Amino acid sequence: MTEQRAELPRAQWHSFFEMLTKDYEGADVTVEVLDRAFGDQLEAAKLPLAYLEYDEKDDCFSVGLGGRDSKYPVVLRHAVTRPRRILTTSSIPGTPWALDIEDEDGTQTLVTLHLRPEIR
């Protein structure tokens, strides 16, 4: 029972994040930035997912958190411009699922989904 990391092909980024948003909307998400110049930064901890997206035209990955109810009325948006690769983990049920987005400068953004959607 180990996690497997796999690189997501660029051609699948847009559709993959649309599907993931539908499946995980409202799940708790943590966003961390690992930067050589500024060090490791926790940007958001366990806020509800609004969306994950990749804009091919602008070459930008974005994660939006909050904005769905009065508890979190504003969307926090974190953007990674010109991502060069995205790694994903597939893990055992009940454990966090994560994305590792690396930009052209080597800065990594870690997006962790803490809750799995309910089986319908």
C-alpha positions as CSV (number, residue, x, y, z in Angstrom):
1,M,0.0,0.0,0.0
2,T,2.2,2.8,-1.3
3,E,1.6,6.0,-3.2
4,Q,2.5,6.2,-6.8
5,R,3.6,9.5,-8.4
6,A,2.9,9.9,-12.1
7,E,3.5,12.8,-14.5
8,L,0.3,14.0,-16.1
9,P,0.7,14.6,-19.8
10,R,0.2,18.2,-20.8
11,A,-2.4,17.3,-23.4
12,Q,-4.6,16.1,-20.5
13,W,-4.2,19.0,-18.1
14,H,-7.4,20.9,-19.0
15,S,-9.8,18.0,-19.1
16,F,-8.2,16.4,-16.0
17,F,-8.7,19.5,-13.9
18,E,-12.3,19.9,-15.1
19,M,-13.0,16.3,-14.0
20,L,-11.2,16.7,-10.7
21,T,-13.2,19.9,-9.9
22,K,-16.5,18.1,-10.5
23,D,-15.4,15.1,-8.3
24,Y,-13.8,17.1,-5.5
25,E,-15.7,20.4,-5.3
26,G,-16.1,21.4,-1.7
27,A,-13.3,19.1,-0.4
28,D,-10.8,20.5,2.0
29,V,-7.6,21.6,0.2
30,T,-4.2,22.7,1.4
31,V,-1.8,24.8,-0.9
32,E,1.9,25.0,-0.1
33,V,4.6,26.7,-2.2
34,L,8.2,25.4,-2.1
35,D,10.4,28.2,-3.4
36,R,14.2,28.3,-3.4
37,A,14.4,32.1,-2.9
38,F,11.6,32.5,-0.3
39,G,11.5,29.1,1.3
40,D,8.5,26.9,2.0
41,Q,5.2,28.8,2.4
42,L,1.8,27.6,3.5
43,E,-0.7,29.6,1.5
44,A,-4.0,27.9,2.6
45,A,-4.9,25.1,5.0
46,K,-8.1,23.0,4.6
47,L,-10.2,25.5,2.7
48,P,-13.0,24.2,0.4
49,L,-12.2,23.6,-3.2
50,A,-13.9,25.9,-5.7
51,Y,-12.0,24.9,-8.8
52,L,-8.8,23.5,-10.4
53,E,-8.1,24.6,-13.9
54,Y,-5.4,24.9,-16.6
55,D,-5.8,27.7,-19.1
56,E,-4.0,26.6,-22.3
57,K,-4.1,30.1,-23.9
58,D,-2.4,31.8,-20.9
59,D,-0.4,28.7,-19.9
60,C,-1.5,29.0,-16.3
61,F,-2.6,26.5,-13.7
62,S,-5.1,27.9,-11.1
63,V,-6.6,26.6,-7.9
64,G,-9.6,28.5,-6.3
65,L,-10.6,28.0,-2.7
66,G,-13.7,29.2,-0.9
67,G,-16.3,31.4,-2.4
68,R,-19.2,29.0,-2.0
69,D,-20.9,30.0,1.3
70,S,-20.9,32.7,4.0
71,K,-18.2,30.9,6.0
72,Y,-15.7,31.4,3.1
73,P,-17.4,34.1,0.9
74,V,-14.2,35.1,-1.0
75,V,-12.3,32.9,-3.5
76,L,-8.6,32.7,-2.8
77,R,-6.9,32.1,-6.1
78,H,-3.4,30.7,-6.5
79,A,-1.9,30.7,-10.0
80,V,1.2,29.0,-11.4
81,T,2.3,30.6,-14.6
82,R,4.0,28.5,-17.3
83,P,4.0,25.2,-15.4
84,R,6.5,22.8,-16.9
85,R,5.2,19.6,-15.3
86,I,2.5,18.3,-13.0
87,L,2.9,15.2,-10.9
88,T,-0.1,13.4,-9.4
89,T,-0.5,10.8,-6.7
90,S,-2.9,8.0,-6.6
91,S,-3.2,6.8,-3.1
92,I,-5.1,4.3,-1.0
93,P,-8.7,5.2,0.0
94,G,-9.0,7.5,3.0
95,T,-5.6,9.1,2.5
96,P,-4.8,12.6,1.0
97,W,-4.5,12.9,-2.8
98,A,-2.0,15.4,-4.1
99,L,-0.8,17.4,-7.1
100,D,2.8,18.7,-7.5
101,I,2.9,21.6,-10.0
102,E,6.4,22.8,-11.0
103,D,6.9,26.0,-12.8
104,E,9.7,27.0,-15.2
105,D,11.9,28.4,-12.3
106,G,11.6,25.1,-10.3
107,T,9.2,26.5,-7.8
108,Q,6.8,23.8,-6.7
109,T,3.1,24.2,-5.6
110,L,1.7,21.3,-3.7
111,V,-2.1,21.0,-3.7
112,T,-3.5,18.4,-1.3
113,L,-7.1,17.2,-1.4
114,H,-8.0,16.0,2.1
115,L,-11.4,14.5,1.5
116,R,-12.6,12.0,-1.0
117,P,-16.1,12.6,-2.6
118,E,-18.9,10.5,-1.3
119,I,-19.8,7.4,-3.4
120,R,-23.1,8.0,-5.2
